[in-house]
Amino acid sequence: MSDRKVKPLVPLLKRKGSIFRTVKAVMWSFVGLRARGDYEQDVAQLNPLHILVVGLVGVFVFVGSLVLLATWVVGK
């Protein structure tokens, strides 16, 4: 065991990250590129519920656009 003291985190659902910052973090996650410092800030500041909702919306938009693209290509 180490003697490191862990700082208590802000309660998860009371974090006040902006929606723009949440969308930006989720989009970078879709691409797979994220700076370590930005990631650590996101973990400390963003609300996990917001990340989940934005991620699900992003997945639905991505899959929907792929379906529309496939039907458009097959239809021609």
Secondary structure by P-SEA (a helix, b strand, c coil): ccccccccccccccccccaaaaaaaaaaaaaccccaaaaaaaaacccaaaaaaaaaaaaaaaaaaaaaaaaaaaac
